[in-house]
Amino acid sequence: ALVADSLADYLERHPEMRGTGEISMFLTTGDPQRVTDQATRFLRRKTEFHAA
């Protein structure tokens, strides 16, 4: 609950970070293709990662 409460507090102070929920961008410091492949298998839907 601590992380959720902290995130809620942060988003209250930074409403510009909330986004619309229509588009998500995922970043990784690892290999974007490898992370994309693993996330897609895990989530069972295309989830594309980009280099951070």
Summary of the structure (lengths in Angstrom):
residues: 52
radius of gyration: 13.9
end to end distance: 28.0
largest distance: 35.0
contacts: 88
relative contact order: 0.16
helix: 52%
strand: 12%
